[in-house]
Protein backbone atom coordinates (compact mmCIF):
# COMPACT_ATOMS: atom_id res chain seq x y z
CA UNK A 1 0.00 0.00 0.00
CA UNK A 2 1.19 3.50 -0.88
CA UNK A 3 2.32 5.25 2.31
CA UNK A 4 5.05 7.28 3.96
CA UNK A 5 7.24 6.29 6.87
CA UNK A 6 7.29 8.58 9.86
CA UNK A 7 11.01 9.26 9.86
CA UNK A 8 14.18 8.01 8.16
CA UNK A 9 17.85 8.56 8.93
CA UNK A 10 20.37 9.69 6.29
CA UNK A 11 20.80 6.16 4.94
CA UNK A 12 17.00 5.94 4.40
CA UNK A 13 16.63 3.49 7.24
CA UNK A 14 13.65 3.79 9.59
CA UNK A 15 15.27 4.45 12.95
CA UNK A 16 13.37 3.76 16.17
CA UNK A 17 15.72 6.13 17.96
CA UNK A 18 14.96 8.83 15.42
CA UNK A 19 11.24 8.34 15.98
CA UNK A 20 11.70 8.60 19.75
CA UNK A 21 13.50 11.91 19.29
CA UNK A 22 10.94 13.36 16.89
CA UNK A 23 9.13 16.31 18.61
CA UNK A 24 5.61 15.13 17.76
CA UNK A 25 6.25 11.49 18.55
CA UNK A 26 8.53 11.72 21.57
CA UNK A 27 5.78 10.70 24.00
CA UNK A 28 4.42 7.98 21.73
CA UNK A 29 5.23 4.39 20.95
CA UNK A 30 7.86 3.74 18.31
CA UNK A 31 5.53 3.12 15.39
CA UNK A 32 6.47 3.49 11.74
CA UNK A 33 3.47 5.39 10.36
CA UNK A 34 1.43 8.29 11.65
CA UNK A 35 -1.49 10.45 10.62
CA UNK A 36 0.61 13.56 11.19
CA UNK A 37 3.12 12.55 8.53
CA UNK A 38 0.45 11.93 5.91
CA UNK A 39 -1.46 15.13 6.69
CA UNK A 40 1.64 17.30 6.31
CA UNK A 41 2.68 15.57 3.08
CA UNK A 42 -0.85 16.07 1.77
CA UNK A 43 -0.55 19.80 2.51
CA UNK A 44 2.74 20.01 0.64
CA UNK A 45 1.47 18.07 -2.36
CA UNK A 46 -1.69 20.21 -2.56
CA UNK A 47 0.30 23.44 -2.64
CA UNK A 48 2.78 22.04 -5.15
CA UNK A 49 -0.13 20.94 -7.37
CA UNK A 50 -1.60 24.41 -7.03
CA UNK A 51 1.43 26.00 -8.69
CA UNK A 52 2.79 23.09 -10.77
CA UNK A 53 0.20 20.39 -11.54
CA UNK A 54 1.48 17.12 -13.02
CA UNK A 55 -0.12 13.74 -13.70
CA UNK A 56 2.24 12.05 -11.24
CA UNK A 57 1.34 14.47 -8.47
CA UNK A 58 -2.36 14.01 -9.19
CA UNK A 59 -1.96 10.24 -8.83
CA UNK A 60 -0.13 10.72 -5.55
CA UNK A 61 -2.87 13.01 -4.26
CA UNK A 62 -5.49 10.45 -5.21
CA UNK A 63 -3.58 7.79 -3.28
CA UNK A 64 -3.11 9.98 -0.22
CA UNK A 65 -6.79 10.91 -0.15
CA UNK A 66 -7.79 7.25 -0.50
CA UNK A 67 -5.38 6.26 2.27
CA UNK A 68 -6.69 8.90 4.64
CA UNK A 69 -10.38 8.27 3.98
CA UNK A 70 -10.22 4.46 3.88
CA UNK A 71 -7.48 3.60 6.37
CA UNK A 72 -6.58 6.48 8.66
CA UNK A 73 -10.10 7.75 9.42
CA UNK A 74 -11.57 4.99 11.56
CA UNK A 75 -14.79 3.51 10.19
CA UNK A 76 -15.78 2.58 13.76
CA UNK A 77 -15.32 5.92 15.50
CA UNK A 78 -14.87 8.44 12.64
CA UNK A 79 -11.82 9.74 14.51
CA UNK A 80 -8.33 9.63 13.04
CA UNK A 81 -6.12 6.74 14.06
CA UNK A 82 -2.87 8.42 15.09
CA UNK A 83 -0.35 5.56 14.71
CA UNK A 84 0.10 2.32 12.77
CA UNK A 85 2.72 -0.38 12.44
CA UNK A 86 4.18 -1.40 9.08
CA UNK A 87 1.20 -3.67 8.36
CA UNK A 88 -1.32 -0.89 9.03
CA UNK A 89 -2.48 -2.37 12.31
CA UNK A 90 -3.81 0.34 14.60
CA UNK A 91 -1.36 1.18 17.37
CA UNK A 92 -3.14 3.98 19.19
CA UNK A 93 -6.58 4.60 20.66
CA UNK A 94 -5.91 8.21 21.65
CA UNK A 95 -8.30 10.75 20.14
CA UNK A 96 -6.73 13.98 18.91
CA UNK A 97 -9.58 16.43 18.37
CA UNK A 98 -7.35 18.99 16.68
CA UNK A 99 -6.08 16.54 14.07
CA UNK A 100 -9.67 15.40 13.46
CA UNK A 101 -10.99 18.87 12.66
CA UNK A 102 -7.87 19.82 10.69
CA UNK A 103 -8.06 16.72 8.49
CA UNK A 104 -11.77 17.31 7.89
CA UNK A 105 -11.06 20.34 5.71
CA UNK A 106 -7.55 19.52 4.45
CA UNK A 107 -8.59 16.24 2.82
CA UNK A 108 -11.55 17.95 1.19
CA UNK A 109 -9.29 20.72 -0.11
CA UNK A 110 -7.09 18.07 -1.74
CA UNK A 111 -10.08 16.47 -3.47
CA UNK A 112 -11.26 19.86 -4.67
CA UNK A 113 -7.95 20.85 -6.21
CA UNK A 114 -7.71 17.75 -8.42
CA UNK A 115 -11.33 18.33 -9.54
CA UNK A 116 -12.54 14.75 -9.19
CA UNK A 117 -16.30 15.16 -8.59
CA UNK A 118 -16.93 11.54 -7.67
CA UNK A 119 -14.05 11.50 -5.20
CA UNK A 120 -15.06 14.88 -3.77
CA UNK A 121 -18.57 13.64 -3.05
CA UNK A 122 -17.19 10.69 -1.04
CA UNK A 123 -14.65 12.89 0.73
CA UNK A 124 -17.34 15.35 1.82
CA UNK A 125 -19.20 12.49 3.51
CA UNK A 126 -16.08 11.44 5.41
CA UNK A 127 -15.26 15.07 6.17
CA UNK A 128 -18.65 15.62 7.77
CA UNK A 129 -18.36 12.46 9.85
CA UNK A 130 -14.89 13.54 10.98
CA UNK A 131 -16.16 17.02 11.88
CA UNK A 132 -18.97 15.58 13.99
CA UNK A 133 -16.47 13.30 15.74
CA UNK A 134 -14.18 16.27 16.47
CA UNK A 135 -17.14 18.22 17.89
CA UNK A 136 -17.27 15.71 20.77
CA UNK A 137 -14.16 17.46 22.07
CA UNK A 138 -15.87 20.84 22.36
CA UNK A 139 -16.29 22.37 25.80
CA UNK A 140 -19.23 24.55 26.81
CA UNK A 141 -17.05 27.66 26.43
CA UNK A 142 -16.49 26.91 22.73
CA UNK A 143 -12.92 25.73 23.18
CA UNK A 144 -11.70 22.40 21.82
CA UNK A 145 -9.95 20.06 24.25
CA UNK A 146 -6.55 18.59 23.34
CA UNK A 147 -6.78 14.80 23.60
CA UNK A 148 -8.81 11.99 25.09
CA UNK A 149 -7.50 8.51 25.91
CA UNK A 150 -10.47 6.11 25.98
CA UNK A 151 -8.35 3.26 27.37
CA UNK A 152 -7.51 5.31 30.46
CA UNK A 153 -10.68 7.45 30.43
CA UNK A 154 -8.38 10.46 30.59
CA UNK A 155 -9.04 13.87 29.05
CA UNK A 156 -6.01 16.12 28.64
CA UNK A 157 -7.48 19.34 29.96
CA UNK A 158 -5.61 21.78 27.79
CA UNK A 159 -6.85 23.95 24.93
CA UNK A 160 -4.09 24.68 22.45
CA UNK A 161 -4.21 27.55 19.98
CA UNK A 162 -3.59 25.12 17.12
CA UNK A 163 -6.83 23.31 17.85
CA UNK A 164 -8.90 26.48 18.05
CA UNK A 165 -7.40 27.72 14.78
CA UNK A 166 -8.28 24.49 12.96
CA UNK A 167 -11.74 24.45 14.56
CA UNK A 168 -12.44 27.87 13.05
CA UNK A 169 -11.83 26.47 9.56
CA UNK A 170 -13.15 22.95 10.01
CA UNK A 171 -16.56 23.94 11.37
CA UNK A 172 -16.86 26.78 8.84
CA UNK A 173 -16.13 24.23 6.10
CA UNK A 174 -18.87 21.93 7.42
CA UNK A 175 -21.31 24.85 7.38
CA UNK A 176 -20.40 25.59 3.76
CA UNK A 177 -21.00 21.94 2.86
CA UNK A 178 -24.29 21.48 4.68
CA UNK A 179 -25.81 24.88 5.41
CA UNK A 180 -26.26 23.70 9.02
CA UNK A 181 -26.07 26.85 11.15
CA UNK A 182 -24.79 24.85 14.13
CA UNK A 183 -21.43 24.44 12.42
CA UNK A 184 -21.19 28.16 11.72
CA UNK A 185 -21.96 28.88 15.37
CA UNK A 186 -19.20 26.48 16.42
CA UNK A 187 -16.73 28.21 14.11
CA UNK A 188 -17.66 31.61 15.53
CA UNK A 189 -17.41 30.30 19.10
CA UNK A 190 -13.89 29.08 18.34
CA UNK A 191 -12.96 32.58 17.22
CA UNK A 192 -14.56 34.13 20.30
CA UNK A 193 -12.59 31.69 22.48
CA UNK A 194 -9.37 32.76 20.76
CA UNK A 195 -10.10 36.44 21.29
CA UNK A 196 -11.02 35.95 24.93
CA UNK A 197 -8.43 33.44 26.11
CA UNK A 198 -5.70 32.94 23.46
CA UNK A 199 -4.91 36.47 22.39
CA UNK A 200 -2.14 38.10 24.43
CA UNK A 201 -3.57 41.58 24.64
CA UNK A 202 -0.34 42.98 26.11
CA UNK A 203 2.44 41.22 24.23
CA UNK A 204 0.55 40.43 21.05
CA UNK A 205 0.18 37.12 19.22
CA UNK A 206 -1.64 34.07 20.62
CA UNK A 207 -0.59 32.01 23.61
CA UNK A 208 0.35 28.41 22.84
CA UNK A 209 -2.69 27.41 24.83
CA UNK A 210 -4.48 27.57 28.16
CA UNK A 211 -5.07 25.12 30.98
CA UNK A 212 -8.53 24.21 32.23
CA UNK A 213 -8.48 27.24 34.56
CA UNK A 214 -7.70 29.48 31.53
CA UNK A 215 -4.20 30.29 32.75
CA UNK A 216 -1.87 30.64 29.74
CA UNK A 217 0.82 28.07 28.89
CA UNK A 218 3.59 30.62 29.18
CA UNK A 219 6.46 28.15 29.02
CA UNK A 220 5.55 27.05 25.49
CA UNK A 221 6.45 28.78 22.21
CA UNK A 222 4.79 32.07 21.38
CA UNK A 223 5.78 31.93 17.71
CA UNK A 224 7.09 28.42 17.04
CA UNK A 225 7.08 26.48 13.78
CA UNK A 226 3.68 24.90 14.54
CA UNK A 227 2.05 28.14 15.51
CA UNK A 228 2.44 31.78 14.47
CA UNK A 229 3.52 31.26 10.82
CA UNK A 230 1.40 28.14 10.49
CA UNK A 231 -1.85 27.23 12.23
CA UNK A 232 -3.14 30.54 13.53
CA UNK A 233 -1.97 32.64 10.57
CA UNK A 234 -3.36 30.11 8.11
CA UNK A 235 -6.68 30.00 9.95
CA UNK A 236 -7.13 33.75 9.65
CA UNK A 237 -6.13 33.76 5.98
CA UNK A 238 -8.39 30.79 5.22
CA UNK A 239 -11.42 32.33 6.94
CA UNK A 240 -10.87 35.65 5.14
CA UNK A 241 -10.64 33.79 1.82
CA UNK A 242 -13.81 31.80 2.47
CA UNK A 243 -15.86 34.77 3.69
CA UNK A 244 -14.74 36.85 0.72
CA UNK A 245 -15.82 34.09 -1.67
CA UNK A 246 -19.27 34.10 -0.08
CA UNK A 247 -19.58 37.89 -0.16
CA UNK A 248 -18.42 38.09 -3.76
N, C-alpha and C positions, 0 to 999 in steps of 0.2 A: 504494500500500500504506500502511495505517495505520502511522505511526511518529512518533517525536519527534526533532527536531534536537538536537544536542549543546548548543549555546549560541546565544543570540540577543542582539543589542544592543537598546537601548531602542526603536529603530524597527522591531523584529522582523525585522531583517536578520541573516542568518547570517554572522558576522564571523570571518574566518580569524585575525585578530589576537586576537580574544577567545578563540578556541579555544587559541591558543598560550599565552595567559596563564592558562588554566584550570589549577588545581593538579593535577588528575588527568591532564590531557592534555599538560602542558607539555613532556614528553620524547617526545611522539608526533608522528606526521604529522598534518597539518591536515585530518582527515576530518570529515564532517558528522554521522555517526551512530556511537554507541558502545553497547556492552553495558551499561556503567555507568549511562548515562542511563536506559535502559529498566528496569534492575533497581530503581533508586531510585524511579522513577515507579510501578512495580508495587507497591513497598512502601507508598507513600503511598495509592494507590488501594485497596489491601487494607484498610488501617486506616480509611480513610474509609468504605468499604463496611461495615466491622464496626460502625460507629456510626450510619451513615446510608445504608442501601442504597437504590439507585434503579435503574430499568431501564437508564438511560443508562450508569451506572457499571458495571453488570454486562456490558453490551455491550463497553465499553472494556476490562474485565478479560479477557473472552473474546479480544479482538483482541490484547492484549498477550501473553497466554499462547500463542496461536497463533504470533505473531511470534517469540517466544523459542524455542519448541519446533521450529518448522519452518525458521526462517531463522538465528537467532543461535547455536543449538547445532548445531555442524557434524555433518552426517550421516557424514562421512568419519572424523573423529577422536573425536567425542563430547565435544570440548572446546568452550568458548565461543569464538566469533570476536569479538575485542575491538573492531574498527573496520571501518566500511563507508563507501563513498562514497554519493552520492545515489541511485545506481541499485542499491544493495545488493550491489555487488561487494566481495568480501573485500579488506581493505586491511591486514591484519595476520596474521602467522603465530605471534606470541608466545602462549605458553600461560600463563595466569594461574590457578594452582591454587586460589587463594583465591576468585576469582570463580566458578570451577567448582563448588566445594563449597557456596558460599553460594547460588548459583542453584538447586542441586539441591533444596534444601528450600523456598526462597522461592516458586518457581514452583508447587510442589505445594501449598503453603499457599494460594496464590491460587485454585487449582482446587478446593480443599476448601471455601473460604468461599462460593463461588457455587453449591456443591452440584450440580455437573454430573457425574453418575457416569460417563458415557461419556468425558467429557473427562479426568476424574481418572484413569481407568484408563490412558489414553494417556500422561498426564503422569508417572505413576509409572514407566512403562517408560523414558521419557527421563531421569527423575530418577536412576534406578538406573544407567543408562549414563553419565551425567554424574558420578555419585559414583565409579564405577569408574575413570573417566578421571582424576579429581582424585587418586585414591589413588596414581597413578603418581608424584606429587610427594612422597610420604611418604619420610622418611629412616628409618634403622634405629632412631633414638632416639624415634620417634613424632611428631617435628615435621614440619610441612609447609613445603616450600621455597617461595620467592616466585614466581619466573618461570623459564620455559625458552624460549629462542629456538632453534627447530629449524633455522632458516636459518644461524645462526652456531654451532650446537652449543654454546650458552652457557647455563649454569645460574647464575642469580643466587643466590649462596649466602648468603641471608638468610632468617630465619624471623621473620615479623612476628606480633605478637599478634593482629591482625585475622584472619589465616589460621587460627591455632590455635583462636580463638573459633568461627569458622564451621565448622571441622572437627569440633568437639565436637558441634554440632547436626546437621550434614550426615550424618555417619556414624551418629549415633544414629537419625536419621530413616530411613536405609537399613535399619538393624536392625529398626526398627518395621515397615517395609514387608515385609521378607523373612524375619525370624527368624534370619538368618545371624549367628552369634555373632562372626564376624570383624569385622563392622562395629561391633558394640558394643565389642569390644576396641580398635578404632582410635579410637573416641570417647573411651574411658577413657585411652588412651595420650596423646591430645591434651591432656586435662586434667592428666595427670601431668607432661607437658612444660611446661605453663603453670606449675604449682606449683614445678617444679624450676628453670626457667630464666627465666620471664617475670615472676614475682611478685617485686617489690622488697620484700624482707623487712624492710628498714630504713625506707625512706621510704613504703612502702605503694603500692598500685596496681600495674599491670603496666607493664613497660618496653614501648616501642614495638615492640621486637624484639631479636633477637640475631644476631650474625654467626656464621660457621661454626665459630668457636672458642668460641662461647657468651658472648663478651663483649657486654654490653648496648649498644644504640644510644642512648647517653645524650644525643646532640645533637638527637634527635627529640622530639616532643611526648609528655608523660606523660599528659595528659588533654585531647587535642585533639578536634575535632568528629567525627573518624572513629574515635574510640577509646573513652575512658572512658564517656561517656554513650550510646555507640552499640554497637559490636561486642562488647566484652567484657561490658558490663552486660547486653545483650540475650541473649548466649549463656547466662549464668548463669540469667537469668529463664526462658528458653526450656527449659533442661534441667530446672529445678525444676518447671515446668509439666508437662512430659512425664513425668517420673518420678512426680509426684503422680497423674497420670491413670492410670498403670499400677497404682500402689499402691491407688488407690481403685476 
